[in-house]
Amino acid sequence: MSTLFRSLFLGVTIFSSVYCTAQKADASFPVSEVRRIETFLASDEMRGRKAGSPEIEKAAAFIAEEFKKAGLQPVKGTSYLQEFTMLRPRLKELKFKAEGADVDAKNIIVITSKPELELDEKSGYEVRQIKAGASLFEDAISMNGESKNLLIMVDTSFSKNFARLAFLKRQIFTSDFSKVFILGTTVPKEYKVKADHNFDETRYANVVGILPGKSKKAEQVIFSAHYDHIGVGKPVAGDSIYNGANDDAAGTTAVIMLAKHFKKLNNNQRTLVFAAFTAEEVGGYGSQYFSKQFDPNQVMAMFNIEMIGTESKWGKNSAYITGFDKTNMGKILQANLKGSAFQFHPDPYPDQNLFYRSDNATLAQLGVPAHTISTSKMDIEPHYHKPSDEVSTLDLENMARIMRAIAESSKSIISGKDTPSRVKTGPAI
């Protein structure tokens, strides 16, 4: 065999191998299947999939059935639904005395699931401070998530924004712990707080399926998206249904497709958890509840997928990873895609603080390398939170490419070969 012939033969062989591999990858994420799932979730029949609505229950049943057909294990017994209840407090009475004098109730915010709460300086609440120059909302959210009774003094430099902390009590989980935010620079030597509430209950459900691992079964890798949207709202050009095709039926479709893909491969060494979260649009409650069900030390990585239906600022075959500099997970994904046509980029919108605005945030705050993958052009996305966010505006072929890229880039993490570094927790966050 001549040198030239051998070279030509080798080239044809390599091309054929690559072509066949590409064809096999294409078969794993057929556009027709992407369209079927996406079209159902974003149909007018779902009426925008608002959290707590009858329509979102239909969406949950559909996702659960897709997980079942894929061959995933249910999260609990025979059910793929991870159900939980949120409380909506209705304040009946709030009294606050400091040094024996009445204080304007506007200077105190009480977050509790107890119908009647009374406390004073002898109640044993741990005292914290949010000092001038701190990140008010970030610190407040972090402290509110702690399993402790806290009295939190908020510096008066935050007077204009103090009342906005009430968003923390819009809906709450049942808890043995309460948080009391007081606007002031010093803790009163003597104080009394009395807060009485009634509560309305709302039931929610995440949809979760599990693909057990083999040699590293105790270690988990999570693929997630939120399946709720904002429902029916103000009409625009006669359309009042906010379909949420890109936000985030697109991500949910990806999770379902990835579940089917990895089940067919059936070679994951780490356990894979596929989750569709509810209530992201009203406070991220679904992912918060989900995160409480896992030991964060056992979660090796989280791929949260949000709005991948449109091209990124770099065009097709590209997406970005939020919080790229928080861990080395992004570099691992890039390395696994080296030589391919697809590229992952760092988040180009750092001013938007996207790393802590999506469903990856709760686990990230616990140290998990949890990142969101997206293509959404946050500065100019024309259909974001509008009734025009419909399937017709999406590039389904590019969506399929992104799903393939996520699958390929995650291989070394799923196999246990690579373990991303952890997010640094504490004041630096």
DRENZARO-414556 format. One record per residue (C-alpha): residue in three letters; z, x, y. Coordinates in steps of 0.05 Angstrom, whole numbers, plus 5000, padded with zeros to 4 digits. Each point is the difference from the previous one (the first is absolute). Layout:
   type     c3     c1     c2
    Ala      Z      X      Y
...
This chain:
   type     c3     c1     c2
    Met   5000   5000   5000
    Ser   4979   5030   5067
    Thr   5050   5012   5057
    Leu   4962   4949   5043
    Phe   5000   4948   4945
    Arg   5073   5011   4986
    Ser   5015   4990   5074
    Leu   4959   4937   5003
    Phe   5032   4974   4936
    Leu   5070   5014   5026
    Gly   4984   4966   5066
    Val   4974   4938   4966
    Thr   5061   4999   4954
    Ile   5049   5006   5058
    Phe   4962   4947   5040
    Ser   5000   4953   4941
    Ser   5074   5011   4989
    Val   5016   4986   5073
    Tyr   4953   4940   5002
    Cys   5032   4970   4938
    Thr   5069   5011   5028
    Ala   4980   4967   5065
    Gln   4970   4942   4963
    Lys   5064   4993   4959
    Ala   5042   5001   5064
    Asp   4954   4947   5030
    Ala   5009   4956   4940
    Ser   5076   5002   5010
    Phe   4995   4969   5069
    Pro   4941   4952   4999
    Val   4985   4970   5068
    Ser   4991   4931   4967
    Glu   5072   5002   4977
    Val   5024   5024   5068
    Arg   4963   4942   5032
    Arg   5029   4949   4951
    Ile   5073   5020   5013
    Glu   4991   5010   5074
    Thr   4964   4934   5009
    Phe   5055   4960   4966
    Leu   5057   5032   5038
    Ala   4966   4993   5068
    Ser   4971   4930   4989
    Asp   5014   4943   5047
    Glu   5036   4967   4942
    Met   5056   5052   5007
    Arg   5008   4981   5073
    Gly   5019   5070   5022
    Arg   5053   5012   4945
    Lys   5059   4992   5047
    Ala   5065   5024   4968
    Gly   5041   4941   4975
    Ser   4942   4952   4999
    Pro   4973   4960   4940
    Glu   4934   5038   5006
    Ile   5031   5068   4991
    Glu   5030   4974   4935
    Lys   4929   4988   4976
    Ala   4981   5071   5020
    Ala   5061   5027   4963
    Ala   4981   4961   4937
    Phe   4929   5028   5004
    Ile   5025   5072   5007
    Ala   5049   4991   4943
    Glu   4944   4974   4955
    Glu   4957   5060   5018
    Phe   5058   5047   4981
    Lys   5008   4962   4935
    Lys   4926   5005   4983
    Ala   5002   5074   5017
    Gly   5055   5009   4948
    Leu   5057   5020   5045
    Gln   5072   4986   4980
    Pro   5037   4947   5041
    Val   5054   5025   5048
    Lys   5053   4953   4971
    Gly   4998   4964   4933
    Thr   4933   4965   4997
    Ser   4992   4994   5075
    Tyr   4960   5045   5048
    Leu   5037   4968   5059
    Gln   5056   5039   5033
    Glu   5035   4943   5035
    Phe   5051   5005   5056
    Thr   5031   4958   5055
    Met   5004   5014   5074
    Leu   5049   4967   5048
    Arg   4982   4978   5070
    Pro   5065   5000   5041
    Arg   5013   4945   5051
    Leu   5057   5021   5046
    Lys   5053   4947   5011
    Glu   5051   5040   5039
    Leu   5009   5071   5024
    Lys   5061   5026   5036
    Phe   5014   5072   5021
    Lys   5063   5026   5033
    Ala   5013   5072   5021
    Glu   5066   5024   5027
    Gly   5023   4928   5002
    Ala   4943   4976   5045
    Asp   4940   4957   4981
    Val   4934   5038   4998
    Asp   4931   4969   5010
    Ala   4973   4983   4931
    Lys   4933   5029   5022
    Asn   5030   5068   4990
    Ile   5012   4991   4926
    Ile   4954   4987   4940
    Val   5031   4983   4933
    Ile   4960   5007   4936
    Thr   5036   4968   4941
    Ser   4988   4953   4941
    Lys   5072   4975   5004
    Pro   5007   4930   5030
    Glu   5064   5021   5036
    Leu   5012   5071   5021
    Glu   5061   5026   5038
    Leu   5016   5072   5014
    Asp   5041   5044   5045
    Glu   5018   5073   5009
    Lys   5041   4997   4935
    Ser   4944   4973   4956
    Gly   4978   5069   4977
    Tyr   4928   4997   5026
    Glu   4969   5069   5005
    Val   4980   5015   5072
    Arg   4931   5027   5016
    Gln   4963   5014   5065
    Ile   4929   4995   5024
    Lys   5002   5048   5058
    Ala   4956   5005   5062
    Gly   4934   5032   4982
    Ala   5002   4979   4927
    Ser   4948   4956   4967
    Leu   5033   4932   5008
    Phe   4961   4959   4950
    Glu   4990   5055   4948
    Asp   5075   5016   5000
    Ala   5019   4926   5000
    Ile   4955   4985   4941
    Ser   5027   5060   4961
    Met   5073   4982   5013
    Asn   4988   4927   4984
    Gly   4974   5020   4932
    Glu   5064   5036   4980
    Ser   5049   4970   4950
    Lys   5059   5005   5047
    Asn   5036   4958   5052
    Leu   4981   5031   5066
    Leu   5019   4992   5073
    Ile   4942   5030   5039
    Met   5008   5018   5073
    Val   4934   4998   5036
    Asp   4997   5041   5065
    Thr   4991   4959   5063
    Ser   4936   5038   5015
    Phe   4969   4952   4950
    Ser   5022   4937   5038
    Lys   4929   4974   5010
    Asn   4983   5004   4926
    Phe   5068   4984   4969
    Ala   4984   4926   4991
    Arg   4938   5019   4960
    Leu   5045   5025   4944
    Ala   5009   4927   4982
    Phe   4936   5007   4959
    Leu   5045   5033   4947
    Lys   5033   4932   4987
    Arg   4937   4959   5000
    Gln   5005   4998   4923
    Ile   5052   5038   4960
    Phe   5019   5014   4928
    Thr   5065   4976   4971
    Ser   5047   5058   5007
    Asp   5074   5018   4996
    Phe   4990   5043   5062
    Ser   4994   4981   5073
    Lys   4975   5037   5062
    Val   5025   4989   5071
    Phe   4960   5030   5058
    Ile   5038   5005   5066
    Leu   4968   5021   5066
    Gly   5047   5052   5030
    Thr   5016   5073   5005
    Thr   5070   5001   4970
    Val   5034   4962   4944
    Pro   5053   4953   5027
    Lys   5071   5018   4977
    Glu   5012   4926   4986
    Tyr   4946   4950   4984
    Lys   4989   4935   4963
    Val   4934   4972   4975
    Lys   4991   4930   4971
    Ala   4931   4977   4976
    Asp   4984   4935   4964
    His   4931   4986   4970
    Asn   4963   4949   4960
    Phe   4943   5026   4956
    Asp   4932   4974   4978
    Glu   4973   5029   4936
    Thr   4928   5020   4984
    Arg   4977   5022   4932
    Tyr   4949   5056   4993
    Ala   4967   5037   4943
    Asn   4968   5068   4991
    Val   4951   5006   4942
    Val   5014   5061   4956
    Gly   4969   5027   4936
    Ile   5018   5063   4962
    Leu   4960   5050   4958
    Pro   5052   5042   4963
    Gly   4990   5074   4999
    Lys   5000   5045   4939
    Ser   5033   5069   5005
    Lys   5032   4986   5069
    Lys   5016   4926   4994
    Ala   5062   5003   5045
    Glu   4958   5025   5059
    Gln   4960   4949   5040
    Val   4938   5000   5042
    Ile   4990   4937   5042
    Phe   4934   4968   5023
    Ser   5013   4945   5051
    Ala   4973   4954   5054
    His   5024   4937   5034
    Tyr   4966   4935   4982
    Asp   5028   4956   5056
    His   4966   4989   5067
    Ile   5016   4957   5061
    Gly   4976   4932   4977
    Val   4970   4947   5046
    Gly   5004   5013   5075
    Lys   4967   4990   5067
    Pro   4927   4981   4991
    Val   4947   5050   5022
    Ala   4930   4972   5005
    Gly   5024   4940   4959
    Asp   5029   5042   4943
    Ser   5076   4998   4991
    Ile   5006   5032   4931
    Tyr   5020   5074   5004
    Asn   4970   5020   4933
    Gly   5026   5072   4999
    Ala   4941   5026   4960
    Asn   5011   5072   5023
    Asp   5075   4991   5016
    Asp   5017   5004   4944
    Ala   4960   4964   4946
    Ala   4960   5064   4999
    Gly   5061   5042   4980
    Thr   5022   4947   4950
    Thr   4931   5000   4968
    Ala   5005   5076   4994
    Val   5068   4995   4965
    Ile   4972   4951   4949
    Met   4938   5042   4987
    Leu   5042   5064   4993
    Ala   5045   4965   4951
    Lys   4940   4982   4956
    His   4972   5070   5006
    Phe   5063   5037   4979
    Lys   5015   4951   4944
    Lys   4931   5014   4971
    Leu   5012   5075   5004
    Asn   5070   4990   4970
    Asn   5017   5074   5009
    Asn   5052   4998   5055
    Gln   5059   5045   4986
    Arg   5041   4970   5056
    Thr   5015   4926   5005
    Leu   4954   4963   5048
    Val   5026   4942   5041
    Phe   4951   4953   5033
    Ala   5029   4957   5055
    Ala   4974   4946   5046
    Phe   5051   4989   5055
    Thr   5015   4936   5037
    Ala   5028   4991   5071
    Glu   4972   5065   5030
    Glu   4974   4962   5060
    Val   5068   4970   5015
    Gly   5043   5062   4993
    Gly   4982   5039   4938
    Tyr   5051   4963   4958
    Gly   4961   5003   4935
    Ser   4996   5076   4999
    Gln   5073   5005   5022
    Tyr   5023   4958   4942
    Phe   4954   5037   4952
    Ser   5027   5067   5022
    Lys   5071   4979   4984
    Gln   4981   4990   4927
    Phe   4982   5073   4988
    Asp   5036   5066   4999
    Pro   4962   5038   5055
    Asn   5013   5066   4964
    Gln   4957   4974   4942
    Val   4941   4979   5044
    Met   4954   5060   5002
    Ala   4948   4970   5047
    Met   4978   4935   5033
    Phe   4928   4983   5017
    Asn   5003   4942   5049
    Ile   4931   4972   5015
    Glu   4989   4964   5066
    Met   4935   4976   5031
    Ile   4945   5039   4964
    Gly   4944   4949   5011
    Thr   4966   5032   5059
    Glu   4974   5070   5011
    Ser   5047   5051   5029
    Lys   4985   5038   5064
    Trp   4966   5053   4957
    Gly   4954   4949   4967
    Lys   4991   4984   4926
    Asn   5034   5039   4944
    Ser   5061   5015   5041
    Ala   5070   4974   5014
    Tyr   5064   5026   5031
    Ile   5071   5011   4976
    Thr   5059   4981   5045
    Gly   5056   5050   5007
    Phe   4955   5055   4974
    Asp   5047   5055   5025
    Lys   5063   4968   4970
    Thr   4985   5024   4929
    Asn   4946   5041   4964
    Met   4974   4937   4964
    Gly   4939   4996   5045
    Lys   4981   5072   4983
    Ile   5006   4984   4926
    Leu   4953   4941   5008
    Gln   4951   5042   5039
    Ala   5001   5055   4948
    Asn   4986   4950   4944
    Leu   4938   4975   5038
    Lys   4973   5069   5016
    Gly   4925   5003   4988
    Ser   4993   4924   5004
    Ala   4966   4961   5055
    Phe   5066   4967   5019
    Gln   5050   5027   5051
    Phe   5071   4982   5017
    His   5022   5016   5072
    Pro   5067   5002   5035
    Asp   5016   4937   5040
    Pro   4960   5004   5065
    Tyr   5045   4949   5035
    Pro   5069   5036   5004
    Asp   5019   4961   5063
    Gln   4998   4936   4958
    Asn   5058   5025   4955
    Leu   4964   4970   4939
    Phe   5041   5039   4950
    Tyr   5061   4956   5015
    Arg   4961   4936   5014
    Ser   4977   4982   4930
    Asp   5030   4986   4932
    Asn   5008   5074   4983
    Ala   5053   5007   5053
    Thr   5063   4979   4962
    Leu   4989   5048   4942
    Ala   4977   5055   5048
    Gln   5067   4993   5037
    Leu   5033   5013   4933
    Gly   4962   5064   4990
    Val   4943   4975   4957
    Pro   4931   5030   5014
    Ala   4974   4931   5018
    His   4937   4997   5041
    Thr   4950   4947   5022
    Ile   4926   5009   4989
    Ser   4956   4963   5050
    Thr   4933   5001   5036
    Ser   5018   4952   5056
    Lys   4979   5023   5069
    Met   5065   4980   5033
    Asp   4973   5010   5070
    Ile   4937   4958   4993
    Glu   5005   4958   4937
    Pro   4965   4935   5023
    His   5028   4951   4949
    Tyr   5073   5022   4995
    His   5046   4939   4998
    Lys   4943   4954   5018
    Pro   4967   4941   4962
    Ser   4937   5043   4996
    Asp   5034   5046   4949
    Glu   4956   4972   4944
    Val   4966   5028   4938
    Ser   4933   5001   5035
    Thr   5025   5054   5048
    Leu   5019   5048   4943
    Asp   4961   5057   4968
    Leu   5015   4985   4926
    Glu   4961   5059   4974
    Asn   5039   5048   5043
    Met   5064   4966   4977
    Ala   4981   5015   4928
    Arg   4988   5073   5019
    Ile   5069   5004   5032
    Met   5032   4971   4937
    Arg   4964   5052   4958
    Ala   5024   5055   5047
    Ile   5072   4976   4995
    Ala   4995   4999   4924
    Glu   4970   5070   4997
    Ser   5046   5030   5052
    Ser   5063   4974   4966
    Lys   4983   5028   4931
    Ser   5043   5062   5003
    Ile   5060   4961   5026
    Ile   4993   4947   4946
    Ser   4994   5053   4946
    Gly   5063   5035   5025
    Lys   4963   5064   5017
    Asp   5014   4992   5074
    Thr   5063   4974   5033
    Pro   4995   4990   5076
    Ser   5055   5027   5045
    Arg   5052   4950   5026
    Val   5005   4971   5069
    Lys   5057   5031   5039
    Thr   5052   4947   5013
    Gly   5054   4997   5053
    Pro   4999   5008   5076
    Ala   4932   5035   4999
    Ile   4967   4934   4980
